[in-house]
């Protein structure tokens, strides 16, 4: 419903932060859908082939990399809006935003392509069958030491870069907000931007923690029992995968007055269309 709302009005399609929000929700929706498919496969203990697992896993990797990078772009947009309000219109344009979105998707796609090339170096032709010996997950396709080293290096690079960018943006907005509070500027706007950046910081922290989820799970699998491992896996999935991807809709959907009005209108209209047939049947 949020994605439909963001594509329904020209004001959403022609505003940079709403364009970034749409791409964030799109990536999160795709990732959550594929993650649920993998979860059902895991629950049903279905053993699939390497190509099928590779396609599903690479789609998850593609969208999981996009979320933190789009969050960084959204944080920088808020930084420019608060710290350089007079130059915001010239710095943050629709064309530049589309370039940033394209660069984010291309960078994430390049990472997926690199992982595929590393995966192809594994001697699959020497195997009797492409059927996987275990359940499909993100760690089951790390078949060579080179893939393991690349995964560690890339995760550390993205973690550090995203964390530094959003922390610096938050510090800059906080300092600007304090200056505005001392003057006669738009105090409410400064406070709102500061709260938004703080929520971004929490959201990014949870998403970045999901990058080390596989490493933590591998360590727990070695040193804990199966019951403890499964319960911890479910808890960390809710904390690191589900919660941060719900926060995007909460941060903008419920706190943004423009989106909230349109979104509630569509929700009420949908509920009326759902309830109307039932009333008609009762009358009949």
N, C-alpha and C positions, 0 to 999 in steps of 0.2 A: 504493500500500500504506500509506503514511503517512496519507493522508487517510481511508482506511477504518479504520485503527487509531484515529484521533482521534474517530471517530464510533461506535466499537464499545463503549466503556465509559462508564458514567455519570460517572466521575471526570474524564474528558476533556471531556465535554459540559458539566460544571458547574464548570470551572476557567477563570478568565479568560485566563490565558496560553495555554492550549490552544485556547480559542476563537479568540484572535487568530492563533495559529499555523495553525489550519485555514483561516482566511480568507487568510492569506499564501500558503499552499500552493495554495489554490484559484485565486487570482489568478495566481500564477506558472505553474500548470499550463495555464490557459486561454491565457495569453500565449505560453508556449512552443509550444503546439499550433498556434496561429494563425501564429506566427512561422515555424514549420516549413512550413506551407502556403504562406506568402509566399515562403519560400526555394525551395521546389520550383517554384513559378510562375516565380520569377526564373531558376532553373537551366534550366528548359525554355523560357525566353524566351517565355512566353505573355502576350499582350497582352489585358487584360480591360477591361471598361467602368468608367466612373467610379463608378456606384452599387456595383458589387461591390467595387471597391478601397476605396471609402469605408466600407462595412460592416466589412471586414476590418481596415482601419487604425484605425477608431474603437474596435473591440474591443481592439486592441493598446494604444491610448492609455488606455482605461478601466482595464485591468489594470495597466499600467505605472505609473500614478499611485497605485494602491492599495498596491502593495508598499512604497514608502518611508513612506507615512503609517501603515501597520500596523506597520512597524518602529519608528517613533517611539512609537506606543502601547505596543509591547512594551518598549521601553527605559524609558519612563516608569513602566510597571508594575514593572519591576525596581528602579527608583530608589525607588519608594514602599516596596517590600518590604525594601530594605536600610536606607534612611534613616529610614523611619517604620514599623517592623515592628508596633508596637502598634496603629496605625491602618490597617494594610493591609487588614484584613477589612472595615472600614467604608468605606474609600475605593474599593477595587477590588472591586466587586460584579458579579454576573452581569448585572443590569439595566443598570448603567452601561456595562459592556463591550459589551452589545448596542447600546446607544445610540451608542457610539463607532464600532462596526462599521457601523451604518446611516449615520452621518454621513460616514464615509469613502467609502462607496459612493455616497452622494448627491452629495458634493463632486466626486468624480471624474466622475460622470454629468453634473453641471452643466458641467464643463469640456468634455466630449464634445458636449453640446448646444450650447454656445457655438460650438465649432468647426464644427458642422453648419450653424448659422445663418450663420456667416461664409462657409461654403462655398456656401450657396444664393444668396448675392449675386452669384456668378460667373454671367455670361450663358450658361448651357448651352443655352438655346433658340436661340441664334444659331449654334451649332455644327452642322455637317452630320451628325456622328455622335458618340455618347457613347463611342466606342472611344478608349482612351487612346493618345496618341502614343508613350508610353514605358512602361517597366515600372513596376509598382505598388510604391511604398514610402511612407515617412512624409513625404517631402519633395514627392512628386508632387501632393499635394492642397493645398499652400500656393500657391494660385493668385492671391491678391491681396496687396498690401502690408499691408493691415490684418491678414490672417491671419498674416503673417510677424511683425508687431509683437506681436500677441497671443501667439504661440507663444514668442517671446523673453521677453516679460514674465512669462508664466505659469511658464515653466521656471526663470527666475531667482528668482521668488518661492518656488516649491516647493523649489528647491535650497537657498536660504538658510534658509528656515523649518525644514526637516527637519534640515539640518546643525547649526544652532544648538541645536535641541531635543536631539538625540542627544549632541552634544559636552557640553552642560551636564549631561545625565544622567550621562554617563561621569565627568565631573569630580566630581559630587556623590557617586556611588557609590565612586569612588576615595578621596575624603576620608573617607567613612564606613567604608570597609574598613580604612584605616589606623588609625582610632580603635578599631575592633573588634580589630585585631591587637595593639594595645597593652593592651587590657583582656582580660577572661576570657570574651568573647562567643563566638558561633559563628564561629570563624575560617574554617573550611572553607566555610561558606555565603557569607561575605563574599568570599573569594577566587574562588569559583565565579561569583558575580554579577559581579565585576569582569572576569573572563575572558569571560563572556557578553556584557557590554556592549562589550568591546573587539572581539569578533567581530562584533557588531551594527554597530559603527563601520566596520569594514572592509567588511562587506556593504553597508551603506548608501552608503559611498563609491563602491563599484563600480556600484551601481544608479543613483546620482546622475550618475555619469559617462556612463551610457547616455542621459541626457537631452540631453547635448551631442554624442551620437554622430552625429546627422544633420548638425549644423553642421560637425563635423570631416570627415565624409565629403564634404560639398559642397566644402570647401576642398581636400581631397586630389584630388577629381575634376578640379578646375581646373588643378592644378599638377603632377600626377603622371601617369605612363603608366597604361594600362588594367590591365596585369599587376600593377603595384605596388598600384594601387587595390584590385583584387579580393583580393589576398593580405592587405593591411592590413584590409580589410573583414571577412574571415573571422577574422583574429586578434582584432580588437576585438569581434566578435560573441561569441566564446568568453569573452573577458575580462569584458565589460560586461553580457552578457545571460545566458549559460549558467552561468558560475561562481557569481555571487551568488545565483541561484535554486536552485542545488544546496546552498548553504551553509545555507539554512533547515532542511533535513532533517538536515544534519550537526550543526548547533548543538544542535538539540533532540532529533532522533531517536537519535543515537548517544551524546550526553552526558547525556541525561535517563534516569535509571534506570527510571522508571515506564514510559515509552514504549518503551524498549529491550527490556524483558522481553516486553511484549505484541507488539511488532513482530516480534521474533525468533520468537515462538510462531506467529504467522500465516505468516511466511516458511517456517518448517520444515513447517508443515501443508500449505502450498501445494506445496512441493517433494515431499512424500510423495504428495500426490494426483497430481502430474505423473509421478512415477517409477512408481507402482503399476500403471497400465495397461501400461507397457512390460514390467514383470516378469511380468504375467499373460500377455502375448503370448508371452514367451520360454518360460514353463512349458508353455503350450499347444503 
